[in-house]
Each structure stands twice: as C-alpha cells, then as structure tokens.
C-alpha cells in the first residue's frame, strides 16, 4: 500500500460530521500519525508529536552514555486503581515529582521534567518543583517536539550541571572542557 493509498484508506475510516474538522491519531507502519480531515473533506497525514514517555526514553538512552552520572526515572504519572494508588502513596510516590532525577559527583542532584510541545505543568508539578527549588535543587522543564530534541536537551543540561561549581574537575576529566 502506498502512502497515498494509506491516506485514502484512513480518510474513509475518519469521516466526520458535516461542517466539522476531525483529528485522529493512528499507527501506520509502526509510526504514530495524526490524520486530519477538514470540514471541506481534505485529509492530511502528519507524524504525531512524541509522547512524554518516548522523550524520556530517548533521554535515558543518551544519559546512560555519560560516565560519572546516575539517574532514576519516576513513574508518578502512571494510572492506578484504588489499591495500587493507596500502595503508591503509602510507599512515597509523590504527585508532581519530576520525570528524571540526576545524581552527580559531589553529592549534587538535579531534576528534569518533560513536556511535549506546549504541554503545561499540572498544579501538583508546579508545587513540587517550587518545593524542590526552595531546598536548593535545580529543576528544569525540557520542552521538545521530537525525541531527538529531548535527548539533545537532556545531555546539554547534564553537561552544564557537571561543569558548574564543585563538579568542574569531574567535567574536565570526562569532557576535556
């Protein structure tokens, strides 16, 4: 099936009521795509923006290559039933905690929160980030429209943090900066 055939086939499955625009996210050959049909019946297919977990996955893949840095990813945003929610809260899972915690030499840590495109922080995230900053931690929101951009920004942030203050000697040894 050619790309135009795929578009035609999808257009027939995403028909919309008269006078309305319809947008659907589908998978075509393993890739997430957004199919938009206008009120006039014109259909377009574009690559969908990545989901936040996909951006975080790319960041993790790249951060694993940086020596002298440890990190942990949070799963605070996962959907849970009542029992699982109770267990998560009882064991310390905290709403709004950033997506990645980065541990660096010298006892420092910093945090990365991921947002795709113009995604907004939830009230719990705003409160948690504010509390972490009041304790002296760095919290950065990485806004990306692709997984590559998210990975690049995370590596850039961690390198910046490593070259700051007490970690300067470590960064020099690792990166020759």
C-alpha positions as CSV (number, residue, x, y, z in Angstrom):
1,X,0.0,0.0,0.0
2,X,1.5,3.4,-1.0
3,X,1.4,6.4,1.2
4,X,-1.5,7.9,-0.8
5,X,-3.4,4.6,-0.5
6,X,-2.8,4.7,3.2
7,X,-4.2,8.2,3.4
8,X,-7.2,7.3,1.3
9,X,-7.9,4.2,3.4
10,X,-7.6,6.2,6.6
11,X,-9.7,9.1,5.3
12,X,-12.6,6.7,4.8
13,X,-12.3,5.5,8.4
14,X,-12.1,9.0,9.8
15,X,-15.1,10.6,8.1
16,X,-16.6,13.4,10.1
17,X,-20.0,15.1,10.5
18,X,-20.8,17.9,8.0
19,X,-19.0,21.2,8.9
20,X,-16.6,19.7,11.5
21,X,-12.9,19.1,11.5
22,X,-11.7,15.7,12.8
23,X,-8.3,14.7,14.0
24,X,-7.3,11.1,14.8
25,X,-4.1,9.5,15.9
26,X,-3.4,6.2,14.3
27,X,-0.4,3.9,13.7
28,X,0.9,3.5,10.2
29,X,3.7,1.0,9.6
30,X,4.7,1.2,13.3
31,X,4.7,5.0,13.5
32,X,2.2,7.3,15.2
33,X,0.5,9.6,12.7
34,X,-2.2,12.3,13.0
35,X,-4.9,12.2,10.4
36,X,-6.8,15.4,10.0
37,X,-9.9,15.8,7.9
38,X,-11.2,19.3,7.4
39,X,-14.8,20.4,7.1
40,X,-14.3,20.5,3.3
41,X,-13.2,16.9,3.3
42,X,-9.5,17.4,2.7
43,X,-7.4,14.8,4.6
44,X,-3.7,15.2,5.6
45,X,-1.4,12.8,7.4
46,X,1.5,14.1,9.6
47,X,3.9,12.5,12.0
48,X,2.4,12.8,15.6
49,X,4.4,14.6,18.3
50,X,6.0,12.1,20.6
51,X,4.5,11.1,23.9
52,X,6.4,12.3,27.0
53,X,7.5,8.7,27.9
54,X,9.1,8.4,24.4
55,X,11.1,11.6,25.0
56,X,12.2,10.4,28.4
57,X,13.2,7.0,27.0
58,X,15.5,8.8,24.5
59,X,17.0,10.9,27.3
60,X,17.6,7.7,29.4
61,X,19.3,6.1,26.4
62,X,21.7,9.0,25.9
63,X,22.3,9.7,29.6
64,X,23.5,6.1,30.1
65,X,26.5,7.1,28.0
66,X,27.7,9.8,30.3
67,X,30.2,8.4,32.8
68,X,30.0,9.5,36.4
69,X,26.3,10.2,36.3
70,X,23.4,8.2,37.8
71,X,19.8,8.8,37.3
72,X,16.4,7.4,38.1
73,X,13.1,7.8,36.2
74,X,9.9,8.4,38.0
75,X,6.6,6.7,37.4
76,X,4.4,9.1,39.4
77,X,2.2,9.8,36.4
78,X,1.1,6.2,35.9
79,X,-2.6,5.4,36.1
80,X,-3.5,3.2,39.0
81,X,-6.6,1.6,40.5
82,X,-7.6,2.4,44.1
83,X,-5.5,-0.3,45.8
84,X,-2.4,0.4,43.7
85,X,-2.8,4.2,44.3
86,X,-3.0,3.6,48.1
87,X,0.2,1.5,48.0
88,X,2.0,4.0,45.8
89,X,1.1,6.9,48.2
90,X,2.0,4.8,51.3
91,X,5.4,4.0,49.9
92,X,6.3,7.6,49.0
93,X,5.3,8.1,45.4
94,X,4.6,11.8,45.1
95,X,2.4,13.6,42.6
96,X,4.2,16.2,40.6
97,X,7.7,14.8,41.1
98,X,9.9,15.4,38.0
99,X,10.4,12.7,35.5
100,X,14.2,12.2,35.9
101,X,16.4,12.7,39.0
102,X,20.0,13.1,38.0
103,X,22.7,12.2,40.6
104,X,26.1,13.9,40.1
105,X,29.5,13.8,41.7
106,X,29.9,15.9,44.8
107,X,26.6,14.9,46.3
108,X,24.6,17.0,43.9
109,X,21.3,16.2,42.2
110,X,19.0,17.9,39.7
111,X,15.7,17.2,38.1
112,X,14.3,17.1,34.6
113,X,10.6,17.5,33.8
114,X,9.5,16.6,30.3
115,X,6.8,18.4,28.3
116,X,5.9,17.8,24.7
117,X,5.3,21.0,22.7
118,X,3.3,23.4,24.7
119,X,2.3,21.0,27.4
120,X,1.6,22.7,30.7
121,X,2.7,21.8,34.2
122,X,0.0,20.4,36.5
123,X,-0.7,22.2,39.7
124,X,1.0,19.3,41.6
125,X,4.1,19.7,39.4
126,X,4.3,23.4,40.0
127,X,4.0,22.9,43.7
128,X,6.6,20.1,43.8
129,X,9.1,22.0,41.6
130,X,8.7,25.0,43.7
131,X,9.4,23.0,46.9
132,X,12.5,21.4,45.3
133,X,13.9,24.8,44.2
134,X,13.3,26.2,47.8
135,X,15.5,23.3,49.0
136,X,18.2,24.5,46.6
137,X,17.8,21.9,43.8
138,X,17.8,22.7,40.1
139,X,14.6,21.7,38.3
140,X,14.5,22.2,34.5
141,X,11.5,21.7,32.2
142,X,12.6,20.3,28.9
143,X,10.2,21.2,26.1
144,X,10.6,19.2,23.0
145,X,8.8,18.4,19.8
146,X,10.8,15.3,18.9
147,X,12.6,12.5,20.8
148,X,16.0,13.7,19.3
149,X,15.4,17.2,20.6
150,X,14.5,15.9,24.1
151,X,17.7,13.7,24.2
152,X,19.9,16.6,23.0
153,X,18.5,19.0,25.6
154,X,18.9,16.5,28.5
155,X,22.5,15.8,27.6
156,X,23.2,19.6,27.3
157,X,21.6,20.2,30.7
158,X,23.6,17.4,32.4
159,X,26.8,18.7,30.9
160,X,26.0,22.2,32.1
161,X,25.3,20.9,35.6
162,X,28.5,18.9,35.6
163,X,30.6,21.9,34.6
164,X,29.1,24.1,37.4
165,X,30.6,24.6,40.8
166,X,32.2,21.6,42.5
167,X,31.8,19.3,39.6
168,X,34.2,21.3,37.4
169,X,37.1,18.9,37.8
170,X,34.9,15.9,37.0
171,X,33.6,17.6,33.8
172,X,37.1,18.4,32.8
173,X,38.2,14.8,33.2
174,X,35.1,13.5,31.3
175,X,34.8,16.0,28.5
176,X,38.1,17.8,28.4
177,X,36.4,21.2,28.9
